[in-house]
């Protein structure tokens, strides 16, 4: 009999959903733009079985891939498990076999040495395949239409890294999928590699380098000439795992670095720039270079954003210091100095999950979108959410003028990560739509919202309504129909 922990990571809006289903012709409030023709894939950590430990992390749930197929003003829905090795072994056993998040020392003996991936962080289409990604493992390949699982890939033996980040970037100039992996030669190792995969899915090259210390390298950025990596002290070691502490902890004694690697260079060509302060930073909005100067835009918090990865020195969680604000870091590859050239906070609004028009990845750009946490707005949902992230507003930020446009979702709802979709036939940056799943914390229903990307303040032009609540998801991506069919 399944019985889940009555903890913040498994109750209220984070209660496990665990359902595969198909729904034809979803109910729609408003009008879906007729030019939208494609696939919106998103993923939620959703445990197949109750965890071995009641203190288990929300991030440790099995990957459940959702698909909204939008065409001709209508939307269908499909949801399937990402059938990882973990999922298959536990399904056969009828119980959880893999232990704590990122801690193989806690696994059942029967699964020692098996791939621990949950494939629960990002789904993305490239070369006609759906990559279901988790940063501690190889990519899992799925069919982007049926959501059938094909299996793990090492690109025909060409990828030597044991891991593949969940935040690849598609270069709009070359069409290559650019990505990296950390802990490349084993758990807790400092080894990393940067790689590029052709539009046809062939691994073109892989370049290895070492990070200053092992940490959660969750995201990165590319520019025309460089791959850029931020090193923030969400770190770990074997004594933590042996003590069954949370895999990661925040270490305020360690510095923050920005690593800049020429995209066709080698480790010897890499530069590491040191920040003036120890801060928290996770998801990247974008980066670009103009000559030797590299600009890197990222939400930055003064303190740890993740209470579930606590301070390793026992300092209490500081909710005010955890508020991330979009910040611009600039470094100069031609400078003899190893410090940041400048640090500029771009907005007073606190938020995360930044996204852009993907047609300007790695390029100088004008627009960005992200979720905002406005704690002054009324909220009618349950208190004590796992992360404390009250993502109740959407921000549209103009990097040229500094203009900010916002839209509040209302007192009962919280939004998941936004995703930009270009208007069919348009080449103008920002001309398109924003998709975001909104979860009603009172009624327990979820809607997929569609907004005009440059006019978000006017609210949704369509609500695609689900007859249930989706569990909170991490990331989602759009693929035009011609990239899938």
Number of C-alpha atoms within 10 A of each C-alpha: 6 8 8 18 15 12 16 18 23 22 16 20 24 20 21 23 18 19 13 12 10 13 14 11 14 16 16 18 14 12 14 21 19 12 15 21 20 20 24 23 26 26 30 27 27 28 24 23 21 18 22 17 14 14 17 20 21 22 19 21 23 26 32 28 28 24 25 21 22 22 17 11 14 20 22 17 18 18 21 20 26 28 26 23 18 21 24 12 18 17 15 8 10 11 16 20 21 26 19 22 22 19 19 20 16 18 18 13 11 10 16 14 9 13 16 24 28 29 34 28 26 26 32 26 23 21 17 19 19 25 25 33 28 24 26 25 23 27 25 26 25 24 15 26 16 11 20 15 19 15 16 19 14 16 15 8 8 13 18 14 24 21 26 27 24 27 24 22 22 24 21 15 12 10 16 23 23 22 23 28 27 31 25 23 16 13 19 17 16 17 20 23 25 23 23 24 20 17 16 13 15 15 20 14 14 19 18 17 17 16 20 14 17 22 23 22 24 22 23 27 26 28 24 20 19 22 25 24 22 27 28 25 26 25 20 22 15 13 9 15 19 13 10 15 18 20 23 23 25 26 21 20 10 16 17 21 24 23 19 25 24 18 20 15 13 14 15 9 11 18 18 22 20 20 19 13 12 20 23 24 28 22 20 24 25 27 27 25 21 13 11 13 15 21 22 26 23 26 25 25 22 17 21 29 26 20 17 19 18 21 19 18 11 10 11 9 17 13 13 12 14 20 23 27 21 24 19 19 18 21 26 22 19 9 11 7 12 16 17 17 16 13 16 11 14 16 16 11 16 20 26 26 21 23 22 25 24 20 19 21 23 25 20 16 19 16 21 21 29 26 28 26 22 18 12 6 12 11 17 12 19 12 10 13 17 19 13 14 19 19 24 25 20 27 21 23 22 16 14 9 8 12 11 15 16 19 18 21 18 14 15 18 25 25 25 22 25 26 25 25 26 22 19 13 8 10 11 11 17 25 17 21 25 25 24 22 25 26 24 23 19 14 12 17 17 24 24 19 23 26 22 22 23 19 16 21 17 13 16 22 16 19 23 22 19 16 12 14 20 26 22 24 24 17 21 24 20 22 20 17 14 9 14 17 9
